[in-house]
Amino acid sequence: MRSIVGVWDTKIKVEGMEESVDALYTFAEGGTFLDINSVKETNPGVWIGNGNTYVVTFWAFGYEGEQGQYNLKAKVRLLIRMNGADQLTGQGVTDVYDLEGKLVEHPWSGPFQITGARIEVELP
């Protein structure tokens, strides 16, 4: 089976939110991870695992209010299972903190599910 290394087209469904979020997840050799998503975030992190089970941790930053001020950060933890070489599913949890490090409730707080498909090279 192929490893998780590569780029994945993913859908994120947060419990309590009606719409899912699109994201590109990149898993690089050596354990570097990158989440680029449709809510205009780019979030770096790390991953470990082998076979069909992987664990990811990354941090995201929140910008809210009229001026788009930085006012939150979130720790995201994710358990992923590969379903064959080119499909994955996973579940995770997001903890959202204010700038003083206090855990706060937020629409992104709590559990979420993902599904994804590996992006392959295609001829033009």
C-alpha positions as CSV (number, residue, x, y, z in Angstrom):
1,M,0.0,0.0,0.0
2,R,1.2,3.5,-0.7
3,S,1.9,5.8,2.3
4,I,-0.1,8.9,3.0
5,V,2.6,11.1,1.5
6,G,1.1,13.3,-1.1
7,V,-1.7,15.9,-1.5
8,W,-5.3,15.0,-0.6
9,D,-8.6,16.7,-1.6
10,T,-10.6,16.6,1.6
11,K,-14.0,17.6,3.0
12,I,-14.3,18.6,6.6
13,K,-17.6,18.3,8.4
14,V,-17.7,19.9,11.9
15,E,-20.5,18.7,14.1
16,G,-23.1,21.5,14.6
17,M,-22.1,23.3,11.3
18,E,-24.4,22.9,8.4
19,E,-21.9,23.2,5.6
20,S,-18.6,21.3,5.1
21,V,-15.3,22.9,4.4
22,D,-13.0,22.0,1.4
23,A,-9.3,21.6,2.1
24,L,-6.1,20.4,0.6
25,Y,-4.0,18.3,3.0
26,T,-0.4,17.9,2.2
27,F,1.7,15.1,3.9
28,A,5.4,15.5,3.2
29,E,8.2,12.9,3.8
30,G,9.6,13.3,7.3
31,G,6.3,14.3,9.0
32,T,5.5,17.8,7.8
33,F,1.8,18.6,7.3
34,L,0.0,21.5,5.6
35,D,-3.8,22.3,5.6
36,I,-4.9,24.9,3.0
37,N,-8.7,25.3,3.2
38,S,-11.7,27.2,1.8
39,V,-12.0,29.4,4.8
40,K,-8.8,31.1,3.7
41,E,-6.4,29.5,6.2
42,T,-3.0,27.9,5.7
43,N,-2.1,25.8,8.8
44,P,1.1,23.9,9.3
45,G,1.5,20.9,11.5
46,V,3.1,17.4,11.9
47,W,2.1,13.8,11.3
48,I,3.2,10.3,12.3
49,G,2.0,6.8,11.3
50,N,2.4,4.0,8.9
51,G,0.3,1.4,7.1
52,N,-3.2,2.7,7.1
53,T,-3.3,4.7,10.4
54,Y,-1.9,8.2,10.9
55,V,-2.1,11.0,13.5
56,V,-2.0,14.7,12.7
57,T,-1.6,17.7,15.0
58,F,-1.7,21.3,13.7
59,W,-2.4,24.8,14.9
60,A,-4.8,27.3,13.2
61,F,-5.3,31.0,13.9
62,G,-8.5,32.9,14.1
63,Y,-9.2,36.4,12.7
64,E,-12.6,37.8,13.7
65,G,-14.3,41.1,14.1
66,E,-14.8,44.1,11.8
67,Q,-11.1,44.6,11.3
68,G,-10.2,40.9,11.1
69,Q,-8.1,41.0,14.2
70,Y,-6.1,38.0,15.4
71,N,-8.0,36.8,18.5
72,L,-8.0,33.0,18.6
73,K,-5.9,30.0,18.1
74,A,-6.9,26.4,17.7
75,K,-5.2,23.1,18.2
76,V,-6.5,20.4,15.8
77,R,-5.9,16.7,16.4
78,L,-6.8,14.1,13.8
79,L,-6.8,10.3,13.5
80,I,-6.8,9.2,9.8
81,R,-7.3,5.8,8.3
82,M,-6.5,5.1,4.7
83,N,-9.1,3.1,2.9
84,G,-7.0,1.7,0.1
85,A,-4.2,3.6,-1.6
86,D,-6.2,6.7,-2.7
87,Q,-9.0,7.2,-0.1
88,L,-9.0,8.3,3.5
89,T,-11.4,9.0,6.3
90,G,-10.8,10.4,9.7
91,Q,-12.1,12.0,12.9
92,G,-10.7,14.7,15.0
93,V,-11.3,17.3,17.6
94,T,-10.5,21.0,17.7
95,D,-9.8,23.0,20.9
96,V,-10.1,26.8,20.5
97,Y,-8.2,29.1,22.8
98,D,-8.3,32.9,23.4
99,L,-5.0,34.8,23.2
100,E,-4.4,34.2,26.9
101,G,-4.5,30.4,26.4
102,K,-8.0,29.9,27.9
103,L,-10.1,27.2,26.3
104,V,-13.3,28.9,24.8
105,E,-16.4,27.7,23.0
106,H,-16.5,28.5,19.3
107,P,-18.4,27.1,16.2
108,W,-15.2,25.2,15.3
109,S,-14.8,23.7,18.8
110,G,-15.3,20.0,19.2
111,P,-15.4,16.9,16.9
112,F,-15.3,16.7,13.2
113,Q,-15.1,14.1,10.4
114,I,-13.1,14.1,7.1
115,T,-13.1,12.3,3.9
116,G,-10.5,12.6,1.2
117,A,-9.1,11.4,-2.1
118,R,-5.5,11.5,-3.3
119,I,-4.7,14.0,-6.0
120,E,-2.9,12.4,-8.9
121,V,-1.0,13.9,-11.8
122,E,-3.1,14.3,-14.9
123,L,-2.1,15.0,-18.4
124,P,-3.4,18.3,-19.9
